[in-house]
Amino acid sequence: MIMARKSKRIYLNKKQQIFLQAIQATIAWMGGRGTGKSSIEGFCQYDCFVNMPRAKTFFSSSTFAQMLTKTLPAVIKIWEAHGLKEHIPGQQNGHYVIGRRPPSNWETCRQPPKKYMNVITFFNGYTIELLSMDRPDLARGGSYDGGGLDEAYNVKEQDYSRILLPSIRGNEGRYKTHRHQQLRLYFSVPWMGKGDWLYKLEEKAKSNPDEVFWMESRTEDNIAVIGEKAFRRMKDSMNYLDYLVECENQRFTKSIDPYYYSFDDTHHTYRPQYLYKETERGIAVEGIKSIKKNGPIDICFDFGGYFNCLTVWEELLNMVYMTNSFSTDALNNENVDKLVRKFCVAYADNKTKHVNIYGEYHGKDERAEGESLYDRVIRIFNSLGWSCDLCVTEPAGDTMTRREIINEFYAETNPDLPKVRFNVDTCRDPIISHNLAKTKHDGRKSKLDEKNRSANQAHATHFTDNADYYLLQKFGHRLGLIVYRSRGRRAGVA
């Protein structure tokens, strides 16, 4: 048997210690940024490895990309601190393998997986399956001795209750540890309503504390690890609302008088399909399926001077998707040129190299330097090898009419209008800005946050204006709206 080396002394803050000692069947931790949630899962998995040989548990997150790049490295760091190291055939003897069949002389899991591409196996037979909730059906039907769920606010309640929770079963009485059949959930305060189901666990913890444990922590609870200087820098660099939600665990709520009263982030969002490939070390992220490789691309601009944003759209049948979003702000000395270049880098593999440009009408206005913002945008695109069609039209209808029309898109009651969906991974700021948008007494959209330089401009109304422009300019004719097209020239590459 391969023995672990002597472990190192590891510091745990008070909240980490409390969570590590929780013995309930379901334990949930809502913690601010940098509070040590991923590290604790490393401790819990090590505990399972020691006390549940030949058992099989799972570790899950919203996507494999999240697990492989964010969470798993922190977990492995804790294993290394306990003296465990990865076994690499022909190079290094170790205690576990990732994404490959374990050596034949190791103990075998009681319920061995059929494939090892998404599996971590230890020498004593303890096995962890990595489950991605962007492909929930692949996790259906499994049977596990326990598990952990990271970034739980990004997981649908139905996937949690119908797939993950029922999969923890069997081997009753075989292991004498509270880790057996325990489910651990880690998350920060949900920014979107689709994560509000987690608060039900808080209520269950109050009514049935013997079965459910709930804990909250703030970033400052881990100040000994983060450091006072780094914490102050983090606090000073964040706007006040972001700091309260991300670090102080203040719960996020939608606007009381929402401008987008038909918008529901549990319904009008989708998770992109990631492309994965099999490597010698298991699953690796190859890309996102929604990134267009061929064909023209619809993009839309909002120009704020201080803050500029660009969104990417894709139409399929009677659905329209905001697939990506980019922004620049004056704080980082960024301008419209940088915005265009960000897009071109992200879509460098597109073979058509053509964009249809929608957006703010006043971007056509001539400026002191002699060219309009759209002239400048087209010039930069051309210099980078892209051709353009300028499809920007004047606004149609009065303020109240436009508000009703936009909400008609989200209500999905008009068969002449497409259904709208936002990518939850790449369009988080546009989604949040829709939730925060308020209505003034005269029915117009409140722009107060746009004038407040201390507010997070990515969560102000810039992105909502951007989406309004695209939907009205692209599909307004279906409602008989009178628009003044003044369709711009086709700008191609010479």
LINZIWO-V774994 format. One line per field, one symbol per residue. ss: DSSP state (a for helix, b for strand, c for the rest). psi: psi as a letter, one per 30 degrees, with the letter a starting at -180 (. if undefined). burial: + if it has 24 or more other C-alpha atoms within 12 Angstrom, else -. A space follows every 50 residues. Layout:
ss: ???
psi: ???
burial: ???
This chain:
ss: cccccccccccccaaaaaaaaccccbbbbbbcccccaaaaaaaaaaaaaa accccbbbbbbccaaaaaaaaaaaaaaaaaaccccbcbcccbcccbbbcc ccccccccccccccccccbbbbccccbbbbbbaaaaaaaccccbcbbbbc caaaccaaaaaaaaaaabcccccccccccccbbbbbbcccccaaaaaaaa aaaaaaaccccbbbbbbcaaaaaaaacaaaaaaaaaaccaaaaaaacccc cccccccbccccccccccbbcccbbbbbbccbbbbbbbccccccccbbbb bbbcccbbbbbbbbbbccbbbbbbbbbbbaaacccaaaaaaaaaaacccc cccbbbbbbcaaaaccccccccaaaaaaaaaaacccbbbbccccccccaa aaaaaaaaaaacccccccbbbbbccccaaaaaaaaacbbcccccbccaaa acccccaaaccaaaaaaaaaaaaaaaaaaccccccccccbbccc
psi: kkkklkllkkkkleeeeeeffkglekkkjjklkgfgeeeeeeeeeeeeee fikglkllklaeleeeeefeeeeeeeeeeefggklkkjkfekkaflkkgl klkfgllkkeiklelgehkkklfgfkkkkkkkgfiffffkflklgllkjl hffgkkeeeeffeeeffjllhkfekhkffkgkkkkklakkflffgffffe eeeeeefiffekkkkklleffgffeekeeeeeeeeffkleeeeeeeefgk kkklkeikeiffkjffegllkljkkllkafhbkkkfakffjkflllkklk kkkgdekklklklkkjbhkkkjflkllllfeghkaeeeeeeeeeeehffk fehkkjklakefffkklegfkleeeeeeeeeefggklkkjgkllkklaee eeeeeefeeffhfjffklkkkkjfefheeeeeeeefklklfgflkkgeff fjffljffgageeeeeeeeeeeeegfffggkjkjehkllkjlk.
burial: ---+-------++-++--++-+++++++++++++++++++++++++++++ -+++++++++++++++++--++-+++++++-+-++++------+++++++ +++--++-+-+++--+++++++++++++++++++++--+--+++++++++ +++++++-++--+++++++-------+++++++++++++++++++++++- ++--------+++++++++++++-------+--+----+-++++++++++ ++-+---+++++++++-+++++++------++++---+-+++---+++++ +++++++++++++++---+++++++++++-----++++++++++--+--- --+++++++++-++--------++++++++++-+++++++++++++---- -+++++++++------+++++++++++++++++++++++----++++-++ -----+++++++++++++++++++++--+-----------+---
